[in-house]
Amino acid sequence: MMGLDLRSIILLSGIMGLLLAVVFLFLRLSYPRSIQGLGWWAVAPVASFVSTLLFAARGQIPDLVSVVAANGLLLTGIAMFYFGARHFFGLAPAYLSRIGLILAALPLLTWYTLVEPSFTARILIVSLLWAYIQMTLAVLIWRHGPEVFSTRFTAVVLLIHTCTLVLRFLSAWLPLPNEHLLDPTRVQTLYVVMNALLTVALGVGLILMASDRLRVLLEHSASHDSLTNALVRRTLIGACEQELERCRRHGRSMALLMLDIDHFKAINDMHGHQMGDRVLVDFVNRLTPLLRRPDQLGRFGGEEFVVLLPETTQEQALLVAERIRAAVAQPTTGLPPITASIGVTTNRPDDAQIDVLLARADTALYKAKAEGRNRIAVV
């Protein structure tokens, strides 16, 4: 390790960071806009890359640039990773707290560079502030990220990096010979190499996190209606088939509600399809709070919806249906008044296919419509 050229290692780490920036840029351009924070993650390595150029030019350019500005850019790049993570999780950015700390550190760095030069003092300031930002980023990802490999990997990388920075902070207090950034001492070499490796590992972890978020979005869009966020027909039928099989094995009961918004075509004709879409979204929003966690709501087509009620008897299903009918009939400001007809059915011992239950629920729905709409019928 004593023979390593630290200037080359610093430059190489900056180039690897720049490659990560290119990857994040392509992710930002190709991923859905709902995945936020990728822009910050693309800019952060660029700031760090510029700082490595300034660090590597130590002794060839003024110290105000190669020391103070370089450290300021380095810390700003690390803070940008934090800002991006807060956007990624849909949280307020908290710019002032991190930028304020960096701005407060710059006069100290300037003092210990130009007035009272001290590499040890600068190490204490930068390593402590860097460790603080990394630790808060690790806590942020651990608390708000899903319990999957990508978030746990990224948080662990950040914790290891935090420990490395804390050890460098503590080592600066040891009675070691005077040194500077490019001195290939064992401590300084280990510090520079670990920073380079762990910064790249952080970038890899963040890329994995973004990929996991994209996968979740794609899975959700494949199983949920894009307008109302209710389950699509295929997914709902699959859930109903699984529940029917479970009922047959264990002798349990289930219920299906088939709902239809009364005279929905007239709403589209009188108010336009955009208003019709708003009515559909509002309809689902009214239903969702009335359902239990295991219940499933799916859009069967147009203005027709189906609700799966596991572990539900006919009497219980009728109570749920009445609550839904009453809630739908309540007026909503800015939307035309609507009502819903509801068909109710439950499973029977001889039901072998979910199509049988769906057919009975459909028959019950048309019975409710034939009896005057805005009512419930059972078959």
C-alpha positions as CSV (number, residue, x, y, z in Angstrom):
1,M,0.0,0.0,0.0
2,M,2.9,2.3,0.7
3,G,3.8,2.4,-3.0
4,L,0.4,3.4,-4.3
5,D,0.0,6.7,-6.1
6,L,-2.8,8.4,-4.3
7,R,-3.2,11.0,-7.0
8,S,-4.0,8.3,-9.5
9,I,-6.4,6.6,-7.1
10,I,-8.2,9.9,-6.5
11,L,-8.5,10.5,-10.2
12,L,-9.7,6.9,-10.9
13,S,-12.4,7.2,-8.2
14,G,-13.6,10.4,-9.8
15,I,-13.8,8.7,-13.3
16,M,-15.7,5.8,-11.8
17,G,-18.1,8.3,-10.2
18,L,-18.5,10.0,-13.6
19,L,-19.5,6.7,-15.2
20,L,-22.1,6.3,-12.4
21,A,-23.4,9.8,-13.3
22,V,-23.9,8.7,-16.9
23,V,-25.8,5.6,-15.7
24,F,-28.0,7.7,-13.5
25,L,-28.6,10.2,-16.3
26,F,-29.8,7.4,-18.6
27,L,-32.1,6.1,-15.8
28,R,-33.4,9.6,-15.3
29,L,-34.3,9.9,-19.0
30,S,-35.8,6.4,-19.4
31,Y,-37.5,5.7,-16.1
32,P,-41.0,7.1,-15.2
33,R,-41.2,10.6,-13.8
34,S,-42.8,9.1,-10.7
35,I,-39.3,7.7,-9.7
36,Q,-37.9,10.9,-8.3
37,G,-34.4,11.8,-7.1
38,L,-32.5,10.3,-10.0
39,G,-31.5,13.8,-11.2
40,W,-29.8,14.5,-7.9
41,W,-28.0,11.1,-8.0
42,A,-26.8,11.9,-11.5
43,V,-25.4,15.4,-10.6
44,A,-23.8,14.2,-7.3
45,P,-21.0,12.1,-8.9
46,V,-20.2,15.0,-11.3
47,A,-19.6,17.3,-8.3
48,S,-17.4,14.6,-6.7
49,F,-15.5,14.1,-10.0
50,V,-14.7,17.8,-10.3
51,S,-13.5,17.8,-6.7
52,T,-11.2,14.9,-7.5
53,L,-9.7,16.9,-10.3
54,L,-9.0,19.7,-7.9
55,F,-7.6,17.4,-5.3
56,A,-5.3,15.8,-7.8
57,A,-4.0,19.2,-8.9
58,R,-2.8,19.9,-5.3
59,G,0.5,21.8,-5.5
60,Q,-0.2,23.0,-9.1
61,I,-3.1,25.3,-8.4
62,P,-3.8,27.7,-5.5
63,D,-4.7,25.9,-2.2
64,L,-7.9,27.9,-2.0
65,V,-9.1,25.9,-5.0
66,S,-7.4,22.6,-4.5
67,V,-8.2,22.4,-0.8
68,V,-11.2,24.6,0.2
69,A,-13.2,24.5,-3.1
70,A,-12.4,20.8,-3.6
71,N,-13.6,19.8,-0.1
72,G,-16.7,22.0,-0.5
73,L,-17.5,20.3,-3.8
74,L,-16.9,16.8,-2.3
75,L,-19.3,17.5,0.6
76,T,-21.8,19.1,-1.7
77,G,-21.8,15.9,-3.9
78,I,-22.3,13.7,-0.8
79,A,-25.2,16.0,0.2
80,M,-26.8,15.7,-3.2
81,F,-27.0,11.9,-2.7
82,Y,-29.0,12.7,0.5
83,F,-31.2,15.2,-1.4
84,G,-31.9,12.6,-4.1
85,A,-32.8,10.0,-1.5
86,R,-35.4,12.3,0.1
87,H,-37.0,13.0,-3.2
88,F,-36.9,9.2,-4.0
89,F,-38.9,8.5,-0.9
90,G,-41.3,11.4,-1.4
91,L,-40.0,13.5,1.5
92,A,-39.3,17.2,1.9
93,P,-35.7,17.9,0.5
94,A,-34.2,19.5,3.7
95,Y,-31.7,21.5,1.6
96,L,-30.9,24.2,4.2
97,S,-29.7,21.9,6.9
98,R,-27.0,20.2,4.8
99,I,-26.0,23.2,2.7
100,G,-25.8,25.3,5.9
101,L,-23.4,22.8,7.5
102,I,-21.2,22.8,4.4
103,L,-21.2,26.6,4.2
104,A,-20.3,26.8,7.9
105,A,-17.4,24.5,7.4
106,L,-15.9,26.5,4.5
107,P,-14.5,29.4,6.6
108,L,-12.9,26.8,9.0
109,L,-11.3,25.0,6.0
110,T,-10.1,28.4,4.6
111,W,-8.5,29.3,8.0
112,Y,-6.7,25.9,8.3
113,T,-5.5,26.2,4.7
114,L,-4.4,29.8,4.3
115,V,-4.0,31.3,7.8
116,E,-3.0,28.4,10.0
117,P,-2.3,25.5,7.7
118,S,-3.2,22.2,9.3
119,F,-4.0,19.0,7.4
120,T,-5.1,17.4,10.7
121,A,-7.7,20.1,11.4
122,R,-9.0,19.8,7.9
123,I,-9.3,16.0,8.2
124,L,-11.2,16.4,11.5
125,I,-13.7,18.8,9.9
126,V,-14.3,17.0,6.6
127,S,-14.4,13.4,8.0
128,L,-16.8,14.4,10.7
129,L,-19.2,16.3,8.4
130,W,-18.9,13.6,5.8
131,A,-19.7,10.9,8.4
132,Y,-22.7,12.8,9.6
133,I,-24.2,13.1,6.1
134,Q,-23.5,9.4,5.3
135,M,-25.1,8.3,8.7
136,T,-28.2,10.3,8.1
137,L,-28.5,9.0,4.6
138,A,-28.1,5.4,5.9
139,V,-30.9,6.0,8.5
140,L,-33.1,7.6,5.9
141,I,-32.8,4.6,3.5
142,W,-33.2,2.0,6.3
143,R,-36.3,3.7,7.7
144,H,-38.1,4.5,4.5
145,G,-36.9,1.8,2.1
146,P,-38.6,-1.5,1.6
147,E,-37.1,-4.6,3.3
148,V,-35.3,-5.8,0.2
149,F,-31.7,-6.5,-0.7
150,S,-31.1,-3.2,-2.5
151,T,-32.0,-0.9,0.3
152,R,-30.3,-3.0,3.0
153,F,-27.2,-3.3,0.9
154,T,-27.1,0.5,0.3
155,A,-27.7,1.2,4.0
156,V,-24.9,-1.2,5.1
157,V,-22.5,0.3,2.6
158,L,-23.2,3.7,4.1
159,L,-22.8,2.4,7.6
160,I,-19.4,0.9,6.7
161,H,-18.4,4.2,5.1
162,T,-19.5,6.1,8.2
163,C,-17.3,3.8,10.3
164,T,-14.4,4.4,8.0
165,L,-14.8,8.1,8.3
166,V,-15.1,8.0,12.1
167,L,-11.9,5.9,12.3
168,R,-10.1,8.5,10.1
169,F,-11.4,11.2,12.4
170,L,-10.1,9.4,15.4
171,S,-6.8,8.6,13.8
172,A,-6.2,12.3,13.1
173,W,-5.7,12.7,16.9
174,L,-2.9,10.2,17.0
175,P,0.7,11.5,17.3
176,L,1.6,10.7,13.7
177,P,4.2,12.5,11.6
178,N,2.9,15.6,9.6
179,E,1.2,14.5,6.4
180,H,-1.0,15.8,3.6
181,L,-3.6,14.4,1.2
182,L,-1.1,12.8,-1.2
183,D,1.3,11.3,1.3
184,P,1.1,7.5,0.8
185,T,1.1,6.6,4.5
186,R,-0.8,3.5,5.5
187,V,-3.6,5.5,7.2
188,Q,-4.0,7.9,4.3
189,T,-3.8,5.3,1.6
190,L,-6.4,3.1,3.3
191,Y,-8.6,6.1,3.8
192,V,-8.5,7.2,0.1
193,V,-9.0,3.6,-1.2
194,M,-11.9,2.9,1.1
195,N,-13.6,6.2,0.2
196,A,-13.2,5.4,-3.5
197,L,-14.6,1.8,-3.2
198,L,-17.4,2.7,-0.9
199,T,-18.6,5.7,-3.0
200,V,-18.8,3.4,-6.0
201,A,-20.6,0.8,-3.9
202,L,-23.1,3.5,-2.9
203,G,-23.8,4.3,-6.5
204,V,-24.4,0.6,-7.3
205,G,-26.8,0.4,-4.3
206,L,-28.8,3.4,-5.5
207,I,-29.0,2.0,-9.0
208,L,-30.4,-1.3,-7.5
209,M,-32.9,0.7,-5.5
210,A,-34.1,2.6,-8.6
211,S,-34.4,-0.7,-10.5
212,D,-36.5,-2.3,-7.7
213,R,-38.7,0.8,-7.7
214,L,-39.2,0.4,-11.5
215,R,-40.1,-3.3,-11.0
216,V,-42.7,-2.5,-8.4
217,L,-44.2,0.2,-10.6
218,L,-44.4,-2.2,-13.6
219,E,-45.9,-5.0,-11.5
220,H,-48.5,-2.5,-10.1
221,S,-49.4,-1.2,-13.6
222,A,-49.8,-4.7,-14.9
223,S,-52.3,-5.6,-12.1
224,H,-54.1,-2.3,-11.5
225,D,-56.3,-0.1,-13.7
226,S,-54.5,3.0,-14.7
227,L,-57.5,5.3,-14.1
228,T,-59.1,4.1,-10.9
229,N,-56.2,2.0,-9.4
230,A,-58.6,-0.9,-8.9
231,L,-57.4,-4.3,-9.8
232,V,-57.7,-5.2,-13.5
233,R,-60.1,-8.0,-14.5
234,R,-57.5,-10.6,-15.0
235,T,-55.9,-10.0,-11.6
236,L,-59.2,-9.9,-9.8
237,I,-60.4,-13.2,-11.3
238,G,-57.1,-14.8,-10.2
239,A,-57.7,-13.6,-6.7
240,C,-61.3,-14.9,-6.8
241,E,-60.1,-18.3,-8.1
242,Q,-57.6,-18.6,-5.3
243,E,-60.2,-17.7,-2.6
244,L,-62.8,-20.1,-4.1
245,E,-60.2,-22.9,-3.9
246,R,-59.4,-22.0,-0.3
247,C,-63.1,-22.1,0.5
248,R,-63.5,-25.5,-1.0
249,R,-60.6,-26.9,0.9
250,H,-61.6,-25.5,4.3
251,G,-65.4,-25.2,4.0
252,R,-65.3,-21.4,4.3
253,S,-67.6,-18.8,2.7
254,M,-66.9,-16.0,0.3
255,A,-69.1,-13.3,-1.3
256,L,-69.0,-11.4,-4.6
257,L,-70.5,-8.0,-5.2
258,M,-71.0,-6.9,-8.7
259,L,-71.6,-3.1,-8.9
260,D,-72.7,-0.9,-11.8
261,I,-73.1,2.9,-11.8
262,D,-76.6,3.6,-12.9
263,H,-77.1,5.6,-16.2
264,F,-73.3,6.1,-16.6
265,K,-73.7,6.6,-20.3
266,A,-75.9,9.5,-19.7
267,I,-73.2,11.1,-17.6
268,N,-70.7,10.7,-20.4
269,D,-73.2,12.1,-23.0
270,M,-74.2,15.1,-20.9
271,H,-70.9,16.0,-19.2
272,G,-68.2,14.5,-21.4
273,H,-65.8,11.6,-20.9
274,Q,-63.5,13.5,-18.7
275,M,-66.2,14.0,-16.2
276,G,-67.1,10.4,-16.6
277,D,-63.5,9.5,-15.6
278,R,-63.7,11.7,-12.6
279,V,-66.9,10.0,-11.5
280,L,-65.2,6.6,-11.8
281,V,-62.2,7.7,-9.7
282,D,-64.5,9.2,-7.1
283,F,-66.6,6.0,-7.1
284,V,-63.6,3.9,-6.3
285,N,-62.4,6.4,-3.7
286,R,-65.7,6.1,-1.9
287,L,-65.7,2.3,-1.9
288,T,-62.1,1.7,-0.7
289,P,-62.5,3.0,2.9
290,L,-65.5,0.7,3.3
291,L,-63.6,-2.5,2.6
292,R,-61.4,-4.5,4.9
293,R,-57.7,-5.2,4.2
294,P,-58.3,-8.7,2.7
295,D,-61.2,-7.5,0.4
296,Q,-60.4,-6.9,-3.2
297,L,-61.9,-4.3,-5.6
298,G,-61.5,-4.7,-9.3
299,R,-62.8,-2.9,-12.4
300,F,-64.6,-5.5,-14.5
301,G,-65.1,-3.2,-17.5
302,G,-66.4,0.3,-18.1
303,E,-68.5,1.3,-15.1
304,E,-68.8,-2.2,-13.8
305,F,-66.8,-3.3,-10.7
306,V,-66.5,-6.5,-8.6
307,V,-65.7,-6.7,-4.9
308,L,-64.4,-9.9,-3.5
309,L,-65.2,-10.4,0.2
310,P,-63.3,-13.4,1.8
311,E,-64.7,-15.0,4.9
312,T,-68.1,-13.4,4.4
313,T,-71.6,-14.8,4.7
314,Q,-74.6,-13.6,2.7
315,E,-75.9,-11.5,5.6
316,Q,-72.5,-9.8,6.1
317,A,-72.2,-9.2,2.3
318,L,-75.6,-7.5,2.3
319,L,-74.5,-5.1,5.1
320,V,-71.4,-4.2,3.1
321,A,-73.4,-3.7,-0.1
322,E,-75.8,-1.4,1.7
323,R,-73.0,0.7,3.1
324,I,-71.6,1.0,-0.4
325,R,-74.9,1.8,-2.0
326,A,-75.6,4.5,0.7
327,A,-72.1,6.0,0.3
328,V,-72.3,6.2,-3.5
329,A,-75.7,8.0,-3.3
330,Q,-74.2,10.8,-1.2
331,P,-73.6,13.9,-3.4
332,T,-70.1,15.1,-4.1
333,T,-69.2,18.7,-4.8
334,G,-68.3,19.3,-8.4
335,L,-69.6,15.9,-9.7
336,P,-73.0,14.9,-11.0
337,P,-75.0,12.7,-8.5
338,I,-74.9,9.0,-9.1
339,T,-76.3,5.8,-7.7
340,A,-75.2,2.2,-8.0
341,S,-77.0,-1.1,-8.4
342,I,-75.4,-4.1,-6.7
343,G,-75.7,-7.8,-7.2
344,V,-74.7,-10.1,-4.3
345,T,-73.9,-13.8,-4.3
346,T,-72.0,-16.3,-2.1
347,N,-70.2,-19.5,-2.9
348,R,-72.0,-22.9,-2.7
349,P,-70.6,-26.3,-2.1
350,D,-71.0,-27.4,-5.8
351,D,-69.3,-24.3,-7.2
352,A,-66.3,-25.6,-9.1
353,Q,-65.4,-22.5,-11.2
354,I,-65.4,-18.8,-10.3
355,D,-67.3,-18.2,-13.6
356,V,-70.3,-19.7,-11.9
357,L,-70.2,-17.2,-9.0
358,L,-69.6,-14.3,-11.4
359,A,-72.5,-15.4,-13.5
360,R,-74.8,-15.4,-10.4
361,A,-73.5,-12.0,-9.3
362,D,-74.2,-10.7,-12.8
363,T,-77.7,-12.1,-12.7
364,A,-78.3,-10.5,-9.3
365,L,-77.0,-7.1,-10.7
366,Y,-79.4,-7.2,-13.6
367,K,-82.2,-8.1,-11.2
368,A,-81.4,-5.0,-9.2
369,K,-81.5,-2.9,-12.3
370,A,-84.8,-4.4,-13.4
371,E,-86.3,-3.6,-10.0
372,G,-85.6,0.1,-10.4
373,R,-81.8,0.6,-9.8
374,N,-80.1,2.1,-6.8
375,R,-80.8,-1.1,-4.9
376,I,-79.3,-4.5,-4.0
377,A,-80.4,-7.9,-5.2
378,V,-79.3,-11.4,-4.2
379,V,-79.1,-14.6,-6.3
